[in-house]
Amino acid sequence: MLEPENNPNPSYLVDPPRLVRFLMAKVFGRVANTEQIAKKRAKAETKRQAEGRDHIVEYFHQVDDPYSHLMAQLIGQFAARYDIKIVPHLIRATGGRSQPEQEKLALWARRDCGLIAPHYGLSFPDDAGVVPEPELQKAANCALARLDAEEFVAQLESVSARLWSGEFVDTGQTSALEADAALDKGSARLAELNHYSGAMLYYGGEWYWGVDRLFHLEQRLRDLGACNDADQPYLAPRPGLDVSGIDASGLDLHFFPSLNSPYTAIIFDKTVELSKACNINFHHKPVLPMIMRGVAATPAKGAYIFFDTKREGDFFGVPFGNSVTPIGEPTRQAYSLLPWAKSQGKDVELFSTLLRYAFAEGIALHKKKNMKWAVEEAGLDWADAQKHLGSEDWKPITEKYQDEMVEGMGLWGVPSYRLCGPEGEPDLEVWGQDRLWLVAAEIRRRAGC
């Protein structure tokens, strides 16, 4: 179904009134403001120095989370490389509105970690299940709960390796009740700090997600002079996107963006540029935003995503943060133009312009004059566009794309990618703007470079 009849998200989020759009723009604009971020960091550092505290990094480990298993392999090196004190916490999966689609999430996380581990110089057991057996998890939690912070950091890698290899871990004298108390305490701390995921690092008011965001924290600590050997490289640098000199004309790349996705906004043009650089067969398949499709969302998750997108956008050199959400009717109106724009060979250009307006230039797409500007900037005729504005031709097409992504690929977030070919190779299906580097690496490999 394109949009559920009974959307679990409140109507003011699915179809916000103008005042709500305005307020959201103000709130998220501050979250993603470069000057505000710099001020908060400076304030946190001033307070730390005044109180004579160490650089304290809190780490939240979830034993059945594949991303936590990858982070476990780096936590000891991280502690040694930087002048920091790590405070570890054991947590349970949050679930609920913050982590919907629990079964799909577990399947995806296991698959994703198996794909990315070798690129970070890490490992994941090929024969590991989606999650370790419950009794093994209990033993691992007991083993970790009895350790002090330094012992936890020192032993986490070996405990996690045995767990994901299907081995029991020595629990010592720790009881299940004591482990449960540690899990309760760690989960409460995670909630207190307004987050919901495992493998998270918290430092100076900011969150960093596992190996994928560790380099951001490494850079922040280096800027503060807290690296013990600044000549050493990052522990987990972001792989590059280079596909220059590659002929991928025998491959197909299916791209699933949405108009209300901050992550899509910063990677859309990069994806198009990559596809052109290697001459791959590119298939542009927009889907509706998750909130409109009935995927539950929370304010805490929205705030984190906006901040994280700003950080990632800065890394890519892409403007982001001056935004007015196009969720709801503006998205429907924009999508109604896509079949016509595609017939003119301009659907990609139009989508790119709309994303830039919504997330970089703060141009409100619920205003018809602004939609007109976007259409004309994409090289299309507004008089002709109005003949298609508000039509429903887009609905069966978009529903088909959504079914392909959600039912066919088992993914529900955007942007998502499917890389196909050559014959005999399984499709690569990944989710997230921070997986375009993996798509690029696979393109290089599959094109024989």
C-alpha positions in Angstrom: 0.0 0.0 0.0 1.3 3.4 -0.9 0.1 5.2 2.2 -1.6 3.2 5.1 -5.2 4.1 5.9 -4.3 4.2 9.7 -0.9 5.8 9.8 0.6 5.4 13.3 2.3 8.7 13.0 0.3 11.8 14.0 -1.4 13.8 11.2 0.6 16.9 12.1 3.8 15.0 11.2 2.4 13.3 8.0 0.7 16.5 6.7 2.0 19.4 8.9 0.1 22.7 8.9 2.2 25.7 7.8 2.9 26.7 11.4 4.3 23.3 12.3 6.5 23.4 9.2 7.8 26.8 10.3 8.5 25.6 13.9 10.2 22.4 12.6 12.4 24.5 10.4 13.4 26.6 13.3 14.1 23.7 15.6 16.0 21.5 13.1 17.8 24.6 11.8 19.4 25.1 15.2 20.3 21.4 15.4 22.1 21.6 12.1 23.7 25.0 12.5 27.5 25.0 12.2 27.9 28.0 14.6 25.6 26.4 17.2 27.5 23.1 17.0 30.8 24.9 17.4 29.5 26.9 20.4 28.2 23.7 22.1 31.5 21.9 21.6 33.5 24.9 23.0 31.2 25.1 26.0 31.5 21.4 26.7 35.3 21.6 26.5 35.4 24.7 28.7 33.3 23.0 31.3 35.4 19.8 31.2 38.6 21.8 31.8 37.1 23.9 34.6 36.0 20.7 36.4 39.3 19.0 35.8 37.7 16.0 34.1 39.2 13.5 31.7 37.9 13.3 28.1 35.1 10.8 29.0 33.6 8.7 26.3 30.5 6.7 27.2 30.0 3.5 25.2 26.8 1.6 24.9 27.2 -2.1 24.1 24.4 -4.4 23.0 25.6 -8.0 22.9 23.1 -9.1 20.2 23.8 -6.1 18.0 26.1 -6.8 15.0 27.3 -3.2 15.0 28.3 -3.6 18.6 30.4 -6.6 17.6 32.3 -4.6 15.1 32.8 -1.8 17.6 34.1 -4.3 20.2 37.0 -5.1 17.8 38.1 -1.4 17.9 37.3 -0.2 21.4 40.6 -1.3 22.9 42.6 0.3 20.2 40.5 3.5 20.5 41.2 3.6 24.2 44.9 3.2 23.6 45.2 5.7 20.8 43.5 8.6 22.5 43.8 10.3 25.9 40.3 9.3 27.0 38.5 7.4 29.7 35.8 5.1 28.4 32.8 4.4 30.5 31.0 1.3 29.2 27.3 0.4 29.6 25.4 -2.7 28.7 22.1 -2.1 27.1 19.1 -4.0 25.7 17.5 -3.3 22.3 15.2 -0.3 22.7 12.5 -1.4 20.2 9.2 0.4 19.9 8.9 3.5 17.8 12.6 4.2 17.9 13.5 0.8 16.4 10.5 -0.4 14.4 10.6 -3.5 12.2 12.7 -5.4 14.7 13.0 -8.6 12.7 13.9 -6.8 9.5 16.4 -4.7 11.5 18.1 -7.7 12.9 18.3 -9.4 9.5 19.6 -6.2 7.9 22.2 -5.5 10.6 23.7 -9.0 10.4 23.9 -8.8 6.6 25.3 -5.3 6.6 28.0 -5.9 9.1 29.1 -9.0 7.2 29.5 -6.8 4.1 31.3 -3.9 5.6 33.6 -5.6 8.1 36.4 -6.6 5.7 36.6 -3.0 4.4 37.3 -1.8 7.9 39.9 -4.5 8.6 37.4 -6.3 10.9 35.8 -9.7 10.9 32.4 -11.2 11.2 31.9 -15.0 11.4 30.4 -16.3 8.2 28.4 -18.9 10.0 27.0 -16.6 12.7 23.2 -16.4 12.9 21.1 -13.3 12.8 21.6 -13.0 16.6 23.4 -15.3 19.1 21.4 -17.9 21.0 19.6 -16.4 24.1 21.6 -18.5 26.6 24.8 -17.4 25.0 23.7 -13.8 25.3 22.9 -14.1 28.9 26.3 -15.6 29.6 28.1 -12.8 27.7 26.1 -10.2 29.6 27.0 -11.9 32.9 30.7 -12.0 31.9 30.8 -8.3 31.1 28.6 -7.1 33.9 31.2 -8.2 36.5 34.0 -6.2 35.0 35.2 -2.7 35.8 35.6 -0.1 33.0 39.2 -1.0 32.1 38.6 -4.7 32.2 35.4 -4.3 30.1 37.4 -2.5 27.4 40.2 -5.0 27.5 38.1 -8.1 27.4 35.1 -7.0 25.2 36.6 -8.1 21.9 37.3 -11.6 23.1 33.9 -12.0 24.8 32.1 -10.7 21.7 34.1 -12.9 19.4 33.2 -16.0 21.4 29.6 -15.0 21.6 29.2 -14.5 17.8 31.1 -17.8 17.2 28.5 -19.7 19.2 30.7 -20.3 22.3 29.7 -19.9 26.0 31.6 -17.3 28.0 32.7 -17.8 31.5 30.3 -15.9 33.7 32.3 -16.0 36.8 30.3 -15.4 40.0 27.9 -13.0 38.3 24.2 -13.9 38.5 21.5 -13.3 36.0 19.9 -10.8 38.4 23.2 -8.8 38.5 23.5 -8.8 34.7 19.8 -7.7 34.4 20.6 -4.8 36.9 23.5 -3.7 34.7 21.3 -3.9 31.6 18.6 -1.9 33.3 21.1 0.8 34.4 22.8 1.1 31.0 19.5 1.2 29.1 18.2 3.9 31.5 21.4 5.9 30.9 20.9 5.6 27.1 17.3 6.8 27.5 18.4 9.6 29.8 20.7 10.9 27.1 17.9 10.6 24.6 19.1 7.9 22.3 18.0 4.4 21.3 20.7 2.4 19.5 23.6 0.0 20.4 27.2 0.6 19.4 26.8 4.3 20.3 29.6 6.5 21.6 28.7 9.6 23.5 31.2 12.5 24.0 30.7 16.1 25.0 27.0 16.2 24.1 27.2 14.4 20.7 26.5 10.9 19.5 28.8 8.7 17.3 27.5 5.5 15.8 30.0 2.6 15.9 32.7 2.2 13.3 30.8 4.2 10.7 31.0 7.4 12.7 34.1 6.7 14.8 36.3 8.9 12.5 34.2 11.9 13.3 34.9 11.4 17.0 38.6 10.7 16.3 38.8 14.1 14.4 37.1 15.9 17.3 39.5 14.4 19.8 42.5 15.2 17.6 41.3 18.8 17.3 41.4 18.9 21.1 44.9 17.5 21.3 43.7 14.3 22.8 45.4 11.9 20.3 48.4 10.1 21.7 50.0 9.8 18.3 48.6 12.2 15.7 50.8 10.7 13.0 48.8 7.5 13.1 45.8 7.2 10.7 42.2 7.0 11.8 41.2 3.6 13.2 38.2 3.5 10.9 38.5 6.0 8.1 35.5 6.3 5.7 36.3 4.5 2.4 36.4 6.6 -0.7 34.0 6.8 -3.6 36.4 6.7 -6.5 35.2 4.9 -9.7 37.2 6.9 -12.2 38.5 5.0 -15.2 35.9 2.2 -14.6 33.5 1.0 -17.3 30.4 -0.3 -15.5 28.1 -0.3 -18.5 27.4 -4.0 -17.9 26.0 -3.3 -14.5 22.8 -1.8 -13.2 22.3 0.5 -10.2 18.8 1.0 -8.8 18.5 4.0 -6.5 15.6 4.5 -4.1 15.5 8.0 -2.6 12.7 10.0 -0.9 12.0 13.7 -0.9 11.8 14.0 2.9 15.0 12.2 3.7 17.9 14.3 5.0 20.4 11.5 4.3 19.1 11.3 0.7 19.5 15.1 0.4 23.3 15.0 1.0 24.0 11.9 -1.2 21.6 12.3 -4.1 23.9 14.3 -6.3 26.9 12.2 -5.3 25.1 9.1 -6.4 24.2 10.6 -9.7 27.8 11.8 -10.2 29.1 8.3 -9.4 26.7 6.6 -11.9 27.8 9.0 -14.6 31.5 8.6 -13.8 31.4 4.9 -14.4 28.7 4.7 -17.1 26.6 2.4 -15.1 22.9 1.8 -16.1 21.1 4.1 -13.6 17.5 3.5 -12.4 16.0 6.4 -10.4 13.1 5.0 -8.2 11.7 7.5 -5.7 9.6 6.1 -2.9 7.5 8.0 -0.3 9.0 9.2 2.9 9.0 6.6 5.7 6.6 8.7 7.9 4.1 8.7 5.0 4.5 5.0 4.6 3.6 4.4 8.2 7.1 3.7 9.6 7.0 5.1 13.2 9.2 8.0 14.1 10.1 9.9 17.3 11.4 13.5 17.9 14.6 12.1 19.4 15.3 10.1 16.3 14.5 13.0 14.1 16.9 15.3 16.0 19.7 12.8 15.9 19.3 12.2 12.2 19.3 15.9 11.4 22.5 16.5 13.4 24.2 13.4 12.0 23.3 14.5 8.5 24.8 17.9 9.0 28.0 16.2 10.2 28.0 13.9 7.2 27.1 16.7 4.8 30.1 18.7 6.1 32.3 15.7 5.4 31.1 15.4 1.9 31.2 19.2 1.3 27.5 19.3 0.7 25.3 22.2 2.1 22.6 21.1 4.6 20.5 22.5 7.4 18.5 25.4 6.0 15.4 23.3 5.6 11.6 23.3 5.4 10.1 19.8 5.4 8.4 18.8 2.2 6.5 15.9 3.9 2.9 15.4 3.0 1.1 17.2 0.3 4.2 19.0 -1.1 5.7 15.5 -1.7 2.6 14.2 -3.4 2.5 17.3 -5.6 6.2 16.9 -6.5 5.8 13.2 -7.2 2.8 13.9 -9.5 5.3 15.7 -11.8 7.9 12.9 -11.9 6.4 10.7 -14.6 6.1 13.7 -16.9 9.6 14.9 -15.9 10.9 11.4 -16.7 9.3 11.5 -20.1 11.3 14.7 -20.7 14.5 13.1 -19.4 14.5 15.5 -16.4 13.2 13.5 -13.4 16.7 13.3 -11.8 17.3 17.0 -12.3 13.9 17.9 -10.8 14.4 15.6 -7.8 17.9 17.1 -7.1 16.5 20.6 -7.3 13.6 19.8 -5.0 16.0 18.2 -2.4 18.3 21.2 -2.5 15.4 23.6 -2.0 14.0 21.6 0.9 17.2 20.9 2.8 19.9 23.4 1.8 18.2 26.6 0.8 15.1 26.5 3.0 12.7 27.1 0.1 9.2 25.9 1.1 7.8 23.4 -1.4 4.3 23.8 0.0 4.2 27.2 -1.8 3.2 26.8 -5.5 5.6 29.6 -6.6 8.5 27.7 -5.2 7.5 24.5 -7.0 7.4 26.6 -10.2 10.9 27.8 -9.5 12.1 24.2 -9.0 10.5 23.0 -12.2 12.0 25.8 -14.3 15.4 25.5 -12.7 15.4 21.8 -13.7 14.9 22.9 -17.3 11.2 22.1 -17.6 8.2 24.2 -18.7 5.9 25.4 -15.9 2.9 25.8 -18.2 3.3 22.2 -19.3 4.0 21.0 -15.7 0.7 22.4 -14.5 -1.2 20.0 -16.7 0.3 17.1 -14.7 0.4 18.7 -11.2 -1.9 16.9 -8.9 -2.5 13.9 -11.2 -2.3 10.4 -9.8 -0.2 8.8 -12.5 2.7 8.6 -10.1 0.9 6.4 -7.5 1.1 2.9 -9.2 4.7 3.6 -10.2 5.8 4.7 -6.7 3.9 1.8 -5.1 5.8 -0.6 -7.4 9.1 0.9 -6.3 8.2 0.7 -2.7 7.2 -3.0 -3.0 10.5 -3.7 -4.8 12.5 -2.0 -1.9 10.5 -3.2 1.1 9.1 -6.6 0.1 11.7 -7.5 -2.5 14.9 -6.2 -0.8 13.8 -6.3 2.8 14.7 -2.7 3.3 12.5 0.1 4.5 14.8 3.1 4.9 16.2 5.5 2.3 18.3 6.0 0.4 18.6 2.3 -0.6 20.7 0.8 -3.4 20.5 -2.4 -5.5 23.6 -3.2 -7.6 22.9 -5.9 -10.3 25.3 -7.8 -12.5 27.3 -9.3 -14.0 25.6 -12.6 -14.5 26.3 -15.0 -11.7 26.8 -12.3 -9.1 24.2 -11.9 -6.4 22.6 -8.5 -6.2 24.1 -6.1 -3.6 21.3 -4.5 -1.7 22.2 -1.9 0.9 20.6 1.0 2.8 22.0 4.4 3.8 24.0 7.3 2.4 27.0 5.9 4.3 26.9 2.8 2.0 27.6 4.5 -1.3 31.3 3.8 -0.7 30.4 0.1 -0.5 28.4 0.4 -3.8 31.5 2.0 -5.3 33.8 -0.7 -4.0 31.5 -3.4 -5.5 31.3 -1.6 -8.8 35.1 -1.6 -9.0 35.3 -5.3 -8.1 32.5 -6.3 -10.5 33.8 -4.3 -13.3 37.2 -6.1 -13.0 39.2 -3.2 -11.6 
